[in-house]
Amino acid sequence: MRKNAFIFILLSVLISTFSCRKDTIETSSSVSLNFSNDTVLFDTVFATFGSTTKRLKIFNPSNNRISISSISVGNGVNSQFRINVDGISGNSHSNIEIDGKDSLFIFAEVTIDPTNALNPFVITDKINFVTNGNNQSVNLVAWGRNAHYYVANQSANGIPVVYLDKGTSPGPLDSTWTNDKPYIIYGGYLTLDGDDKLKIDPGVQIHMHSNSGIWVYEDGNIQVNGTKSDPVVFQGTRLEHAWQEITGQWDRIWINEGSVDNVFNYAVIKNGFIGIQAETNPFNLLPPVSSNSLRLNNCKIHNNSAIGILATNYKITDTNSVITNSGQYNLLVRGDGDYRFNHTTFANYFNGRQTPSIFLQNAYVNINGVTVVSNVTAANFYNCIIHGDQDIEFTADEVAGGTINYFLDHCLLKTTNSIAGVNYNNIILNPTAQIFVDQTLHDYHITASSPANNSGNNTIGVTLDHDEVARNNPPDIGAYEN
């Protein structure tokens, strides 16, 4: 009897001990949840026209039970998303327990009318989780309006990309984007690779979400065919009035060595981080100057948080473009290259900027962190306005071991540097008269009394201005004829 009683007591203690361990709730702040996805993407809203439901799995990696003190949707009852946690509907839940090594499901739903023009293109929110004071979240993303959506679905050189055919591998493709619906790029770079060629028709609107852009990779090609009345616009996905002058909403248009010239006609590129970055393939350590050119005609590159045009070992020809208000430089040239700007207006009044509008340097740092010194073959500016709110708006930094061959002819220039020597010809220096109609309203037409009037070189051969107005003889300096 005593032996049986001992065994019975021992079993009772063991059962009680394991029962207590199983019921123990982990209170350590180091505990975190695992999720089946870091983003719940509703990419089928238009197919169902309205309500779409997705499933999210939450896993408890701990051996012990945990209590999630809060699960809530960021915008609460005002959110366009709704969730159901463990069979209970509502956008706010508390004290949800999950056994050790167990999981539960959250069902998320969104209802959108994709024909509502007041919706943003990308609708976002978050599901927030608080566990033992540890905050975590999962993104909720849905398409808000009818558009062509390109969503990054793989990686190239560690960069999230989606190829032109939306497939999982690159391949030659000729494609034309017509002006039927906007084009949205989300989560990475639309990538033109393997002889891809993209033509963009007049009036097309291209919207890139945060950290997204366009990458014209080696042998890719882009032809932007905007017109004066129907320009092609590259911008962010937020169209509310309050976002019209917010910089850095998307990343950049990144152009490497192309199969033929890449051409932008009447393109508006605004509110990004870098407007256009043109360079030979940075993943290829051979840095010869591009055998093809980037040709810009009558473009507007405006309000980018870092740089308007960043060029490394490239060829660029521009005519009648207006490049304005960049957080650092309107134009930054590095390494080698061949650049010609005809009747270009460079104007920079970006608040807080302390850098020149144009900076030329004959060196760059390659992908291995090695500084490469070269020669800028040519950087020529004809009939250009280079102005802003800094004392020095143009400078060339010639690194020992290489040269910068630059020339400014019949330009209006603001600088306190010396302009003596063969690099300058017929310069209007630091004028005091009003140049532009109203730079605060981004109107860079010149005034009737502007010193840029009839001050250009009539041998450049540009017969029409940015507005397709016939140029005088002699012509006005800058993109616009008064």
C-alpha positions as CSV (number, residue, x, y, z in Angstrom):
1,M,0.0,0.0,0.0
2,R,2.8,2.4,0.9
3,K,4.5,1.7,-2.4
4,N,1.3,2.2,-4.4
5,A,0.6,5.4,-2.5
6,F,4.1,6.7,-3.3
7,I,3.7,6.0,-7.0
8,F,0.3,7.7,-7.0
9,I,1.7,10.8,-5.3
10,L,4.7,10.9,-7.7
11,L,2.4,10.7,-10.7
12,S,0.2,13.4,-9.3
13,V,3.2,15.7,-8.8
14,L,4.5,15.0,-12.4
15,I,1.1,15.6,-13.9
16,S,0.7,18.7,-11.9
17,T,4.1,19.9,-12.9
18,F,3.6,19.3,-16.7
19,S,0.2,20.8,-16.4
20,C,1.6,23.9,-14.9
21,R,4.3,24.2,-17.5
22,K,1.8,23.8,-20.3
23,D,-0.4,26.6,-18.8
24,T,2.6,28.9,-18.2
25,I,2.3,32.2,-20.1
26,E,5.6,33.5,-21.3
27,T,6.1,37.1,-20.1
28,S,9.6,37.8,-21.5
29,S,9.8,40.9,-23.7
30,S,12.1,39.0,-26.0
31,V,9.3,36.9,-27.4
32,S,8.2,37.9,-30.8
33,L,5.6,36.5,-33.2
34,N,6.3,35.0,-36.6
35,F,4.1,35.8,-39.6
36,S,3.4,34.0,-42.8
37,N,3.9,37.3,-44.7
38,D,5.2,40.7,-43.8
39,T,2.7,42.3,-46.2
40,V,-0.9,41.3,-46.9
41,L,-1.3,42.3,-50.5
42,F,-4.8,42.6,-52.0
43,D,-3.8,42.4,-55.7
44,T,-7.2,40.9,-56.9
45,V,-9.5,43.7,-55.8
46,F,-10.3,44.7,-59.4
47,A,-11.1,41.1,-60.4
48,T,-13.7,40.9,-57.7
49,F,-14.7,44.5,-57.8
50,G,-15.2,45.1,-54.2
51,S,-14.6,42.8,-51.2
52,T,-11.5,40.6,-51.2
53,T,-10.4,38.4,-48.2
54,K,-6.8,37.3,-47.5
55,R,-5.4,35.1,-44.8
56,L,-2.5,35.8,-42.4
57,K,-1.0,33.1,-40.2
58,I,0.5,34.2,-36.8
59,F,2.8,31.6,-35.2
60,N,4.1,31.4,-31.6
61,P,7.7,30.2,-31.8
62,S,7.9,29.9,-27.9
63,N,7.5,26.7,-26.1
64,N,5.1,28.4,-23.7
65,R,1.8,30.0,-24.2
66,I,1.8,33.7,-25.0
67,S,-0.8,36.4,-24.6
68,I,-1.0,39.0,-27.3
69,S,-2.2,42.0,-25.4
70,S,-3.3,43.9,-28.5
71,I,-4.1,43.2,-32.2
72,S,-5.5,46.2,-34.0
73,V,-5.7,47.9,-37.4
74,G,-3.8,51.2,-37.5
75,N,-6.6,53.4,-38.7
76,G,-9.2,51.6,-36.5
77,V,-12.8,51.9,-37.5
78,N,-11.9,54.4,-40.2
79,S,-9.7,51.9,-42.1
80,Q,-10.8,50.5,-45.4
81,F,-9.5,47.2,-44.1
82,R,-11.3,44.9,-41.7
83,I,-10.0,41.9,-39.7
84,N,-11.3,38.8,-38.1
85,V,-9.2,37.2,-35.3
86,D,-9.9,33.7,-34.2
87,G,-13.5,33.9,-35.5
88,I,-14.2,37.3,-34.0
89,S,-14.7,40.3,-36.2
90,G,-13.5,43.8,-35.4
91,N,-10.5,46.0,-35.9
92,S,-9.4,45.9,-32.2
93,H,-8.8,42.8,-30.1
94,S,-7.1,42.2,-26.8
95,N,-5.6,39.3,-24.7
96,I,-5.4,36.7,-27.5
97,E,-3.6,33.6,-26.3
98,I,-1.7,31.2,-28.5
99,D,-0.2,27.9,-27.1
100,G,3.5,27.2,-27.5
101,K,4.4,26.2,-31.0
102,D,0.9,26.9,-32.1
103,S,-0.7,29.4,-34.5
104,L,-3.9,31.2,-35.3
105,F,-5.3,32.8,-38.4
106,I,-6.3,36.4,-39.1
107,F,-8.6,37.0,-42.0
108,A,-8.3,40.5,-43.5
109,E,-10.8,42.0,-45.9
110,V,-10.9,45.2,-48.0
111,T,-13.8,46.8,-49.9
112,I,-12.8,49.2,-52.6
113,D,-14.6,50.8,-55.6
114,P,-11.7,50.9,-58.1
115,T,-13.6,53.4,-60.3
116,N,-13.6,56.0,-57.6
117,A,-11.2,58.7,-58.8
118,L,-10.9,60.0,-55.2
119,N,-9.1,56.9,-54.1
120,P,-5.3,56.9,-54.0
121,F,-3.7,54.4,-56.2
122,V,-2.2,52.5,-53.3
123,I,-4.2,52.1,-50.1
124,T,-2.2,51.1,-47.0
125,D,-2.6,50.4,-43.4
126,K,-1.1,48.0,-40.8
127,I,-2.1,45.3,-38.4
128,N,-0.3,46.1,-35.1
129,F,0.6,43.5,-32.5
130,V,1.7,44.1,-28.9
131,T,3.2,41.1,-27.1
132,N,4.8,41.6,-23.7
133,G,5.5,45.2,-24.7
134,N,7.1,44.1,-28.0
135,N,5.5,46.0,-31.0
136,Q,5.3,44.3,-34.4
137,S,3.3,45.0,-37.5
138,V,2.2,43.6,-40.8
139,N,1.5,45.8,-43.8
140,L,-1.9,45.9,-45.5
141,V,-1.8,47.0,-49.1
142,A,-4.5,47.2,-51.7
143,W,-5.0,48.8,-55.1
144,G,-7.3,51.8,-54.9
145,R,-8.0,52.6,-58.5
146,N,-8.0,51.0,-61.9
147,A,-4.5,51.0,-63.3
148,H,-1.7,48.8,-64.7
149,Y,0.2,47.5,-61.7
150,Y,3.8,46.3,-61.7
151,V,4.7,44.7,-58.4
152,A,8.3,43.6,-57.6
153,N,8.3,39.8,-57.6
154,Q,12.0,38.8,-57.5
155,S,15.5,40.1,-56.9
156,A,18.4,41.1,-59.3
157,N,21.8,42.0,-57.8
158,G,20.0,42.2,-54.5
159,I,17.5,44.8,-55.8
160,P,13.7,44.0,-55.9
161,V,12.5,44.1,-59.5
162,V,9.6,43.2,-61.7
163,Y,10.3,42.6,-65.4
164,L,8.4,44.3,-68.2
165,D,6.4,41.2,-68.9
166,K,5.7,40.8,-65.1
167,G,7.2,37.3,-65.4
168,T,9.8,35.8,-63.2
169,S,12.7,35.9,-65.7
170,P,14.0,38.6,-68.2
171,G,13.6,38.2,-71.9
172,P,13.4,40.5,-75.0
173,L,10.1,42.3,-75.2
174,D,8.9,45.2,-77.2
175,S,6.1,47.0,-75.4
176,T,4.1,50.2,-75.8
177,W,2.3,51.8,-72.8
178,T,-0.8,53.5,-74.1
179,N,-2.7,56.3,-72.4
180,D,-5.6,54.1,-71.3
181,K,-5.0,53.8,-67.5
182,P,-2.2,55.0,-65.2
183,Y,0.8,52.7,-64.6
184,I,1.8,51.9,-61.0
185,I,5.2,50.5,-60.0
186,Y,5.3,49.1,-56.4
187,G,7.8,47.5,-54.2
188,G,10.9,47.9,-56.4
189,Y,12.0,48.6,-60.0
190,L,10.3,48.0,-63.2
191,T,13.3,46.5,-65.1
192,L,14.1,46.6,-68.8
193,D,16.5,43.8,-69.4
194,G,17.7,41.5,-72.2
195,D,17.0,43.9,-75.1
196,D,13.6,45.0,-73.6
197,K,12.3,48.1,-75.4
198,L,9.6,50.2,-73.8
199,K,7.8,53.0,-75.7
200,I,5.6,55.4,-73.7
201,D,2.8,57.2,-75.6
202,P,1.8,60.9,-75.0
203,G,-0.1,61.6,-71.9
204,V,0.8,58.4,-70.0
205,Q,0.9,58.9,-66.1
206,I,3.4,56.7,-64.3
207,H,3.3,56.5,-60.5
208,M,6.0,54.9,-58.4
209,H,5.5,54.0,-54.8
210,S,8.0,54.6,-52.0
211,N,11.5,53.3,-52.9
212,S,10.3,52.2,-56.4
213,G,11.5,53.3,-59.8
214,I,12.4,52.3,-63.3
215,W,15.7,50.5,-64.2
216,V,16.8,50.5,-67.8
217,Y,19.4,47.8,-67.4
218,E,22.2,46.8,-69.8
219,D,20.8,46.6,-73.4
220,G,17.4,47.9,-72.3
221,N,15.8,50.9,-74.0
222,I,13.2,53.4,-73.2
223,Q,11.5,55.9,-75.5
224,V,9.3,58.6,-73.9
225,N,7.1,60.2,-76.5
226,G,5.4,63.0,-74.6
227,T,4.2,66.2,-76.4
228,K,3.7,69.8,-75.3
229,S,0.0,69.2,-74.8
230,D,0.3,65.7,-73.4
231,P,3.5,65.2,-71.5
232,V,4.5,61.9,-69.9
233,V,4.5,62.3,-66.1
234,F,6.7,60.3,-63.6
235,Q,5.7,60.9,-60.0
236,G,4.6,59.3,-56.7
237,T,1.3,57.5,-56.0
238,R,0.0,60.3,-53.7
239,L,-2.1,62.8,-55.6
240,E,-3.6,64.8,-52.8
241,H,-3.0,68.5,-52.9
242,A,-0.9,68.3,-49.7
243,W,1.6,66.0,-51.5
244,Q,2.1,68.0,-54.6
245,E,5.4,69.4,-53.4
246,I,6.6,66.6,-51.1
247,T,10.0,65.3,-52.3
248,G,11.4,61.8,-52.1
249,Q,8.1,60.0,-52.7
250,W,9.8,57.5,-55.0
251,D,13.4,56.5,-55.9
252,R,14.7,57.2,-59.4
253,I,14.8,56.5,-63.1
254,W,18.1,54.5,-63.4
255,I,19.6,54.1,-66.9
256,N,22.6,52.0,-67.7
257,E,24.2,51.2,-71.1
258,G,21.4,50.9,-73.6
259,S,21.0,49.0,-76.9
260,V,20.3,52.4,-78.6
261,D,19.8,56.0,-77.4
262,N,17.3,56.4,-74.6
263,V,15.1,59.4,-75.3
264,F,12.8,61.5,-73.2
265,N,10.5,64.0,-75.0
266,Y,8.3,66.2,-73.0
267,A,8.7,64.2,-69.8
268,V,7.8,65.6,-66.3
269,I,9.9,63.9,-63.6
270,K,9.1,65.2,-60.1
271,N,9.0,64.5,-56.4
272,G,11.5,61.6,-56.4
273,F,14.8,61.1,-54.7
274,I,16.9,61.3,-58.0
275,G,15.2,62.3,-61.2
276,I,17.5,60.4,-63.6
277,Q,20.6,58.5,-62.8
278,A,22.5,57.7,-66.0
279,E,25.7,55.6,-65.8
280,T,27.4,52.7,-67.4
281,N,26.6,49.4,-65.6
282,P,27.8,49.9,-62.0
283,F,28.1,46.1,-61.6
284,N,30.6,45.9,-64.4
285,L,34.0,47.3,-63.3
286,L,34.9,48.4,-66.8
287,P,34.0,52.1,-66.9
288,P,34.2,53.3,-70.5
289,V,31.9,56.1,-71.5
290,S,28.5,54.9,-72.8
291,S,28.5,54.3,-76.6
292,N,24.9,55.5,-76.6
293,S,23.3,58.8,-75.4
294,L,20.5,59.8,-73.1
295,R,18.7,62.5,-75.1
296,L,16.4,64.9,-73.3
297,N,14.1,67.3,-75.1
298,N,11.7,69.8,-73.5
299,C,11.7,67.9,-70.1
300,K,10.9,69.2,-66.6
301,I,12.8,67.6,-63.8
302,H,11.6,69.2,-60.6
303,N,11.5,68.9,-56.8
304,N,13.7,65.8,-56.2
305,S,15.1,65.4,-52.7
306,A,18.7,64.8,-53.8
307,I,19.6,65.2,-57.5
308,G,17.9,66.1,-60.7
309,I,20.4,64.4,-63.1
310,L,23.2,62.2,-61.8
311,A,25.6,61.1,-64.5
312,T,28.6,58.8,-64.4
313,N,30.6,57.9,-67.5
314,Y,27.7,58.7,-69.7
315,K,26.7,60.8,-72.7
316,I,23.8,63.3,-72.3
317,T,22.4,65.8,-74.7
318,D,19.6,68.1,-73.5
319,T,17.6,70.8,-75.3
320,N,15.1,73.2,-73.8
321,S,14.7,71.4,-70.4
322,V,13.9,73.0,-67.1
323,I,15.7,71.4,-64.2
324,T,14.7,72.9,-60.9
325,N,14.7,72.7,-57.1
326,S,16.8,69.7,-56.1
327,G,17.8,69.1,-52.5
328,Q,21.5,68.8,-53.5
329,Y,22.4,69.3,-57.2
330,N,20.3,69.9,-60.3
331,L,23.2,68.2,-62.2
332,L,26.0,66.1,-60.7
333,V,28.6,64.8,-63.2
334,R,31.2,62.2,-62.0
335,G,34.0,60.4,-63.7
336,D,34.2,60.6,-67.5
337,G,31.5,61.5,-70.0
338,D,30.3,63.8,-72.7
339,Y,27.6,66.3,-71.9
340,R,25.9,69.1,-73.9
341,F,23.1,71.3,-72.7
342,N,21.4,73.6,-75.1
343,H,19.0,76.3,-73.8
344,T,18.6,74.5,-70.5
345,T,17.3,76.3,-67.4
346,F,18.9,75.2,-64.2
347,A,17.2,77.0,-61.3
348,N,17.6,75.8,-57.7
349,Y,15.7,77.5,-54.8
350,F,15.4,74.3,-52.6
351,N,15.0,75.3,-49.0
352,G,18.0,74.6,-46.9
353,R,20.3,73.5,-49.8
354,Q,24.0,74.3,-49.4
355,T,25.4,72.8,-52.6
356,P,25.8,74.3,-56.1
357,S,23.1,73.7,-58.7
358,I,25.8,72.1,-61.0
359,F,28.8,70.2,-59.8
360,L,31.3,68.6,-62.1
361,Q,33.9,66.1,-60.8
362,N,36.3,63.8,-62.8
363,A,36.2,61.0,-60.2
364,Y,33.7,58.5,-58.8
365,V,33.7,55.6,-56.3
366,N,33.0,52.2,-58.0
367,I,31.0,49.4,-56.5
368,N,34.1,48.0,-54.7
369,G,34.6,51.4,-53.0
370,V,37.6,52.3,-55.1
371,T,38.0,55.9,-56.3
372,V,38.4,56.0,-60.1
373,V,39.9,59.2,-61.5
374,S,39.2,60.0,-65.2
375,N,38.7,62.8,-67.7
376,V,35.4,64.5,-68.3
377,T,35.7,64.6,-72.1
378,A,33.3,67.5,-72.5
379,A,30.7,69.3,-70.4
380,N,29.4,72.2,-72.5
381,F,26.6,74.6,-71.7
382,Y,25.2,76.8,-74.5
383,N,22.6,79.5,-73.9
384,C,21.8,78.2,-70.4
385,I,20.6,79.8,-67.2
386,I,22.4,78.6,-64.1
387,H,20.9,80.4,-61.1
388,G,19.6,79.8,-57.5
389,D,19.8,81.1,-54.0
390,Q,23.4,80.1,-53.3
391,D,26.4,82.4,-54.0
392,I,28.1,79.6,-56.1
393,E,25.7,77.8,-58.4
394,F,28.4,76.2,-60.7
395,T,31.6,74.6,-59.8
396,A,34.1,72.1,-61.2
397,D,36.3,70.0,-58.9
398,E,39.2,68.7,-60.9
399,V,40.8,65.7,-59.1
400,A,44.6,65.2,-59.7
401,G,45.3,62.7,-62.4
402,G,42.5,63.8,-64.7
403,T,40.9,66.8,-66.3
404,I,37.5,68.4,-66.7
405,N,36.9,70.0,-70.1
406,Y,34.0,72.3,-69.6
407,F,32.7,75.3,-71.5
408,L,30.0,77.8,-70.8
409,D,28.9,80.0,-73.8
410,H,26.3,82.8,-73.7
411,C,25.1,81.7,-70.3
412,L,23.5,83.5,-67.4
413,L,25.5,82.4,-64.4
414,K,25.4,83.1,-60.6
415,T,28.7,82.5,-58.9
416,T,31.3,84.3,-56.9
417,N,34.1,82.2,-58.4
418,S,36.3,83.7,-61.0
419,I,35.2,83.1,-64.6
420,A,38.4,84.2,-66.2
421,G,39.9,81.9,-68.8
422,V,38.9,79.8,-71.8
423,N,36.1,78.0,-70.0
424,Y,33.7,81.0,-70.3
425,N,32.4,83.1,-73.1
426,N,29.9,85.9,-73.1
427,I,28.6,85.3,-69.5
428,I,25.9,87.4,-67.9
429,L,27.3,87.2,-64.3
430,N,25.2,87.7,-61.2
431,P,22.4,89.9,-62.6
432,T,20.4,91.9,-60.1
433,A,17.3,92.3,-62.3
434,Q,14.5,89.8,-61.9
435,I,15.1,86.7,-64.1
436,F,12.0,84.6,-63.8
437,V,8.3,85.4,-63.8
438,D,7.8,83.7,-60.4
439,Q,10.1,81.0,-59.1
440,T,8.0,80.6,-55.9
441,L,5.2,79.4,-58.2
442,H,7.7,77.4,-60.3
443,D,7.1,79.7,-63.3
444,Y,10.5,79.8,-65.0
445,H,9.5,81.8,-68.0
446,I,11.7,84.9,-68.2
447,T,10.4,88.4,-67.6
448,A,10.2,91.1,-70.2
449,S,13.1,92.9,-68.4
450,S,15.2,89.7,-67.8
451,P,18.8,90.0,-68.8
452,A,18.4,86.7,-70.5
453,N,16.3,88.4,-73.3
454,N,18.0,88.3,-76.7
455,S,21.3,87.4,-75.1
456,G,21.9,84.0,-76.6
457,N,24.2,82.6,-79.4
458,N,22.1,82.3,-82.6
459,T,24.4,79.6,-84.0
460,I,23.3,76.8,-81.7
461,G,20.4,75.9,-84.0
462,V,17.5,75.5,-81.6
463,T,14.6,77.1,-83.5
464,L,11.8,76.5,-81.0
465,D,11.6,76.9,-77.2
466,H,10.1,74.6,-74.6
467,D,6.6,76.0,-75.5
468,E,7.3,75.5,-79.2
469,V,7.5,79.3,-79.6
470,A,9.9,80.4,-82.4
471,R,13.1,81.7,-81.1
472,N,14.3,85.3,-81.8
473,N,17.5,86.1,-83.5
474,P,19.5,86.4,-81.3
475,P,17.5,84.0,-79.0
476,D,16.8,84.3,-75.3
477,I,18.9,82.4,-72.9
478,G,17.2,79.4,-71.2
479,A,14.4,77.1,-72.0
480,Y,11.8,79.8,-72.7
481,E,11.6,82.5,-75.3
482,N,9.9,85.7,-74.0
